[in-house]
Amino acid sequence: MPKRQITGTVIKIAGEKTATMVVERKVLHPRYHKTVKRFKKYLIHDEKGEAKVGDTITAIECRPISKRKTFRLLEIVKAGEA
């Protein structure tokens, strides 16, 4: 089974090897037929501590590292503003 890849923005650095990222998706509201944004936060394992707040990153699914960490950093797509 292929591993899921998610792309989002880093909003917080939590500890030395953990980053919090938010993934935004747009869905059609069932009643009002308007596009609305939905958000979900993920904890990402960042072994080398490369991610900074504001970066756009891609993460890949891996074995559970802790209770809520099941993704690891794959690549930094775009660096955030310094």
N, C-alpha and C positions, 0 to 999 in steps of 0.2 A: 504494500500500500504506500503511495507516495506521501511524503511529509508536507504538511501545510506550510506555506510561506505567507507572512503578513507584512505589510508595509505601513509605517506610521511615523509619528513624530515623538521624540523623547521630550517628556515634560518634567522629569525629576530624576536625579541620581540618588539612589537609596543604597548607601553602603559602598564598598569598594568594587564589587563585581556585579551589581544589580542596577538596572535602569528601568524606569517606568515609562512605557510608551502608550500612546492613545491611538487607536485605529478608528477612523471615521468612515462611515458608509452612508450612502444616500438611498432611501427607500421611498416608495410611493405610499402615501397614507391611504388606507383602505376606504375611508368614507369621503374625505375631502379631495382626494386625487391631487394632492400637492406633494412635492418632493420635500422630505424632511430629513434631517441629519440624525444619525444614531452613532453613539460613541461606545467604545469598550476599551478598558485599560488592561494591559498585560505587563507582567514582570519579565524582563529579559535578562538572561545570564550573559554578562560581558566580561569574559575572562581577563582581557588585557586592559580594561578600563578606557577604551577608546571613545565611547559615545559621550557626547556633551549635550546639554539642554538646547533644544531647538533643531538638532540634527534630524534628518529624515533617514530612517534605517529600515532594513529588511531583516526579519528574523525567521528562523526555521524551527519547526517542531522537533523536540528531542525527548529523551527520557526525562521523567520527573526529577528535578534537581532539589526542589523543596516542595512545600505544600502548594504554593501558587506559581512556582517557576517551572514551566514546561517548554519554554522557547529559549533559543540562544541566538546571539548576534551573528548574522551571516555577512552583512556588508553595510557600510555607510553610503547611502545613495547620494545625499547632498548634505554638506556641512551647514550648520546653522549660522546665523549672524553673530559675530564675536562681540 
